[in-house]
Amino acid sequence: MPMSLITAYRVDGSKDQETFTSSCIDLISSALGGRVLGFSDEWFAPAENLINPAPPIRKPGVFVPSGAWYDGWETRRHNKAPADWVVIKLGVSSGKIHGFEVDTAFFNGNHAPAVSVSGAFLDRGHPDANTVWEEILPIQKCGPSQRHIWNLSSPTTKAYSHVRLDMYPDGGIARFRLFGTAVPIFPSDPDSIIDLAHVSSGGLAISCSGQHFGTKKDNLLLPGRGKDAGNGWETKRSREPGHVDWVVVKLGAPGYIEKVIVDTLHFRGNYPQAVKIYAINSSEQHVASDANGWELIVPEHPCEADKEHTFQPTLLQNVCGRVVTHVKMVIIPDGGVKRLRVFGKRAMLAGN
């Protein structure tokens, strides 16, 4: 296993929001399509729990045939090999890695004492015995029942399609997060209409006015329509007159917008009263919600429960022939939205 030249440093668990949430996604989340492909052992608790986007929970006193119930991945004691391992396929075609989280929540006395992470890129198929794994995170010590977060000194220059988590020598881990950015594969035809905001296109929700009830702004750009309201973005109830909530999304590529969809699936008594969409063309990665240059492309429109609100060209304004890099969705006054889709053609600019 070749040694990595990238260094990693620990991040305070309370600061992960400011470290990763404006520039990264969890590349292996099951909500994104991440999958566990193989593992050395999962005697006490299944490896697929590692990529559950929900926070780990505890059920004291609950036992299953293998022993006490744990919300994570736990292997047998007395491993004769140096480490137990799990191989995970990213939820996107490939991604560049910025950092990691290994959460040993509720594993105390049976936690993994140390971990390492390696990666591989395969343009087809899955890893096998001949796969060459490249070390990304060298062996790091872990403690019981706590979040361990590492940020790389710089993102990996190489994109990876699969990662391997090793824990030394055995034990339990509740959650594994792989923070990074998707490397999109665009259609060869530049006139193809794609969802420019979709996570697989490289779309990124960079900021929002707030998020509540365990929901996240990143969910807006996920594949599919999700299984429940927890898989969307929801804000708390507002009490001030004139209040609005908002989210800013960086498109995966500059483009010409032809259709916008605001989906309120599963939001019934808590959907927004209305929505507006703004757009901007900026060379900046992070555009503030109050920056100069935002132009209204979807005028205020009433929302309904459980519905895809589709804004075709006849309902759009200020988009004809205009290149857009970011969009801002404003919900009035608050509430929940499941997905935001921004369909259009890529603008074939220099460097794209």
N, C-alpha and C positions, 0 to 999 in steps of 0.2 A: 504494500500500500504506500504510494508515494507520499512524502511529507509535504504539508502545505506551507507556503511562504507567507500566508496571511496570518496575522495575529488576532487574537480575540481577547476582549476584556469584559469583565463582569459589569452588569448594569443593575442598579438598585431596583428591586421588584416593583417599587412604587412609582418608578419613572418610565416604565415600559411604554406608557401611552405617548409620552413626548418623544420617545426614541424611535418608535416604529410606525405609529398609526397614521401619520400624515404622508408616509412615503412607501409603505410596504403592505403586503397582504400575507396571510398565512397560506403558504403555497401547498400545504398538505392537508388542509381541513377537509373533512368528509363532505361538508356543505359545498365545497368547490369541486369535489370529485376525486379527492385524494383517496388512495386505496392501499390497504396492507396486502402485500403480495406473498410474504413468507416470514417465518420466524423460527427461532431455535426451539422455543417452548412457550406455552401459555397455560401452564397447569392450573394456576389459581385464578387468573383473570385474563380475558382476551385482549390481544394486541390491538384490535380495532378501536378499543376505547381511547387509545392514545390520540387519535385524530378527531375525536368528538369536539365540535366547536363550543359546546356548553361547558361551564365550569364544573370541575369534579364535585361530587357529593359524597356524603357519608351515611351509612346505614348501620349504626352500632347494634350488635346483637343479632344481625341477620347472617345466617349461614347457608351455604350451598354445598352440594356433595364434595367439592374439592376443599372446602374450608370456609373461613370468613369471607363475606362478600366485599369486594373492593371495586371502586370505579376507576379502573386503570389497567395496566398490563403488569402481571406478576408471574414470575417463573418459579420453578422448584428450587429448593435449597441444594447446597453442595454441588454446584455445577463443576464438572471436571474440566470443561473447556475454559479458556481465559475469560470468555464473556458470552452472555446471551445477546441475541441480535434480532432486529426486525427490519425488513426491507419495505419501503413505502414508495409508491408511484405518486408523483406530484399531480395535483388536480388540473394543471395546465400542461401544455406540451413540454415546456421547460421553463426554468426560471433562474435568475441570478440571486444569490443568497446574501442577505445583509446580517442576519442574526438568528438566534435560537432561544427557545425556552423549554426547559425540562422542569415540570412541576411534580413534586413528590407528595402532593397534598394527601394527608391521612395515612401515608406510609411512614410508620415510625417503628424502627426495629426490624423492618422488612424492606426498607427503601434501597434503591440502587446506590452503592457507595461512590460510583464514578461512572462517567459516560464519555463517549466520543461520537462524532458524526462524520461520515464520509459520503461521497456522491459519485454518480456516474451519469453519463449521457448516452442514451440509446435512441436512435432515430426509428427503431422498430423493435418489437419483442420486449422481453423482460430479462433482468439480470439472471445469470447462471453461474456455474462454477468457474467459468473462464472470464467473468467480468472483472475488469480492473477498477478497484475502488480508490478514489483519491481522497485523502484526509482533508477535511474542511475545518473541523473543530477537534484539536488534540484532546487527549484524556483530561477531563475536568472532574474535580471532586464534587460530590453532592451530599447534602445533609437531609435529615428527615423532615417531612411535612413542610416543604417550603418551595417557593418559586426560584429557579436558577435561570438567569437570563444573561446571554452573552451577545455582544455586538462585535461584528468584525471591523477591523481597522479600516477596511474598504470593502465594498461589495465584490463578490467573486467576478472575475472577468469572464469566466466560463459559465455557460448555462448548464444546468443539470436537470435530468428528467426523473431520476430516482435518487433516494437517499437511504442510507443504512445507519440506524442508531444501534450502538453497542453499549451494553451496561456491564460493568465489571464488579464481581463475577456473575451476579444474579440479583434478584430482588424485584422491586416494584416501582413503577413510574405511573403517575396519574395521567398526565398530558404531555404531548410533544408538539411544539409549534416551530414552524420553519418560516421565518420572516424574509420576504424578498419581493422581487418584481417579476411579473410574467414576461416571457419573451414570445411575442405573438408570431403566428405564421399566417400572413395575410394571403388572400386569393391572388393568383398571378394576374388576373384581369383587374386593372385599376378602376374599371367602371362597376365592379361588383358592389352591391349594397350590403353593408355589414353593420352590426351594432358597434359603433365606435366607442361606446362607454363600457361594453362588456369586459369583464375581468380577463377573459382569454384574448381580447384585443389589446390588452395593456391598460385598460381604463382603471382609474384609481380615484376613490373618494378621499379627497385630501383634507377636508375640514367640514365642520357642521356646527350649528348653533347649540346642539346638545343631543344626547341619546339616552334613552331610559328603558327601564323594564328589561334589561339584559339584551336589548337589541343593539345593532351596530350599523353605522352608515355604510360599511363595506358590503353589507348584505344586499344593498340596492343593485349591485352589479353582478350578482352571482348567476350561475346557470339556472334554467328552469324557473318555476314559480314557487318552489318551496312547499313545505308540508304544513306550516302553521304561521301565526303572526310573529312568533319568536324569531323567524328567519327573515325579518324585514328590518325597517328602521322606524322607530317610534320615539316621539318626544313626550315630555311630561305635560300635564294640563297647564295652560297659561291662565293667568288671572288679570293681566293688565290689558286695558283697551288698546287696540292697534298692534298687538303682538303678532309676530310671524316667526316661523322657524325656517331654516335653510340648510342646504348642503351644496358644497362645491365639488364638482367632478372634473378631473383632468381626462380628456379623451385619450385613447390609446394611440391615436394618430390624428393630426390636423385633418379636417374634412369639411365637406359640404353637407349640411343637415337636410334630410328629406322627410323624416318622420320622427316623432317623439311619442313614447308610450309611458304613461304613469299608471302603475298597476297597484290597486288597493286590495288585492286578494287577501282574504281572512281578516281584514280590518272592517268591522261592521259598525259598532257603536263608537269607534275611535278613529275613523278616517278623517282627513282634513275637510274643512268646508269648501276650500278652493285651492287652486294651485296656479303658479306662474313659473315660466321658465325664461332664464336669461342666457346669453351667450357672449363670449369674448374671444378675441384672437390675441394671444400673449406669448412672448418668448420666455416668460417665467414659468417655472415648474409649479410654484405655489402662488396662486392669485387670491388676494383677499376678497372676502364677500362684499366689501364696500369700496373696492378699487374703482378707479375711473375707467370707463370704457364698456361696462356691461350694457348690453342692449336687449330689450324685451323681444323674445321670439314667440312665446305663447302667452297671450294676454290672459288676465285672470279668468279662470274657468272653474265652474262648480264641480265638485267631486261627488262620487257615489260610492257606496259600499261594494266590496267584492267585485271590482270592475277594472278592466283595462281601458283607460282613457286614451284613445288614439288621436293624435294630432297630425293629420295629413297635411300636404303642402297648402291646401286651401285655408287651413287654420293657423299656419305659420306666417310670421312676418320677419323682415330684416335678415333673411337667410339666403336669398337668391344671389348666387355668385360670391358669397362671403365665406371665407375660410374661418373655421371655429376650432379653438384648441381646448376650451373649457366651457362647461355649462353650470348654471346655478339653478337649482330647483327651490322655489319658495313655497312653503305650505302655510295656509291661512286658516286659523291662527296657529294650529298645532295638530298633532295626530300621528297616524302611521301610514307608511307607504311600503309596499312589498318590493317592487322593482322599478327601476328607471332605465328605459331603453332609448338610445339615440342612434337612429339609423341614418346612414349616409354613405357617400363615396369619399375615399381618401383623397386628400389634396396632394398631388405628386410634386412636392417641393424638393429642393436640393437637400440631399441627405435622407430622404424617405425611400 
